[in-house]
Amino acid sequence: MSYLAYMSNRSFVFEDYVWSHTPFPWTIYDFALRPKRIPLNAFISGPTAGGPMPLIPSPPPPHPDSPSSSSAGSSIQMRPIAPRAISAEWWETVCPKRKRRIVSSKDAPVGVEGNVLIEWWVNRLKEVEGDGCVEVDSSTRVVFDRL
């Protein structure tokens, strides 16, 4: 899903690793108390866990008073190639249920190669490009059914 978010120029929402779904902040494992939630970036780092994306050169926007859109003499700025991933906790804050646009997986192709499936999803997510909070509902069909 992280790759799909990258390909569709959206932020990936990641969750912490959860040992237990009890209401307590601790769980017992191997006869010892352990925190029930472990941040994802304790296991992995990089863009999938909220780290920065690599930067690419981007010309600065043209100045409004400029007679041409040429940026000769202007310095090249660096910008991320995709938005950063965010935690599920932050997602709940910035995208409450009333602001979310739900995209269902029920019409997703079945039994196709991975590149075809990614392309289908990228095109599907382009249809809701103007919506800031998009959630993929995979309750009717698993989005990616193979490893």
N, C-alpha and C positions, 0 to 999 in steps of 0.2 A: 504494500500500500504506500510505503514511503516513495518508491520509484514512480508510482502512478501520480502521487501528489507533485513530485518534481516535474514529470512530463507535462502535467496540466497546469503548471505554474501556480500551485496552491500550497498552503501550509499543511504539513502532515501533523496530525494530532497523535501524540504518543502517550502511553499509560505507563505508570510505574509497575514494577513486578510486585504482585500481591501473593503472599504466602497463604493468607487465610482471609476469609470474608466475614469474620466475626466482628462484632461491634467494638471489640477492644483493640487498643493500639499494639498489642503484643500477641504473639502466638508461641506455643511450645513446640520446639523441634529438637530432636536429639536430646531430650531431657534438659533443654535450656530455653530461657526466654529469648525470643528474637522479635525485632520489629516486624509487623505484618506487611509493611510496604517498604520496598527498596527502590530508590530512584533508578530509572532505566540507565542513566549514564554511569551507574556503578558497574554495569556490565558492558556497555558499548559507549562509544563516543562518536562524534561527528554529526552530520546533518540530521540523521534519523532520530537522534536523542536531543535535538535542539541546538547543536553546535552550528557555527557559521558555515555557510555555503562558500565554495571558492568564488573569487572575484574575477570579473571579466572587464575589459576596457569598454567604456561607454562614452561617446562624445557628449559634451555638455549641451543642454538645450539652447536653441538660438535666442539671442537677445531680442526682445520685442522692438527695440529702436533700430535694429540692424537692417540695412536695405536688402540684404540677402540672408539666406539661411546658412551660409557658409560659416564654419567655426574656425577659420584660419587664425592661427596665433593663439587659440584657446588650448588649455591643457585638457588632456584626456582624463576623465574621472573613472574610478573603479566602482562597479556595482555588483551586488550578488547576482548569481545566475538564477536564483529562485528564492521565494520567501523561506524564512526559518521555520522549523518545526516548533510546535507549541505543546505544552503539557495538557492533558485532559482537564486538569483543574482550571487552567487558564481559559481553555475552550468554553467551559461552563460559565465563566465570568463574562467573556466577550460575546459569546453566542448563546444567549438563553434560548430555551425551546421556542419561544414566540418569534424569534428572528431567523430560525433555521429553515433552509429549503431542503427537503428530503428528496433524494434521488434513489429510486428503487433498483435493485439488481435483477428483478424478475425478467426483464427483456434481454439480459446479457447473453451473448452467444455461449453455447455449450459445446465442448469437445473440439475447440479450435486451438491453434498454436498460441503461445503466450504473446507474441508480437501482435497478433490479430486482436486478442483480447485487450491488450493495453491500448491499441489504436481505437478500438470501440469505446473504451472508457474515456479516453482523452477527448474524443469527439462528443461524447455524452456530456462531459463536464464543461465543454465549451458552450453548450446550450444554456448553461446557467452562469455564464462568465460574470455577469453583473451582480450576482448575489455574493455577498461576502461570507456568509455562513452556510456551507453546503455539507450535508451529512449523507453518507451512503448507507442505505438500509439494506443489509444483507440477510434479513430474516427469511425471505422467500427463496433465495439462492445464494450459495457461497460465492463470493466474488472471485477468488482464485482457489480452485479445488485441487490443484496439484502442487507438489513441491518441486 
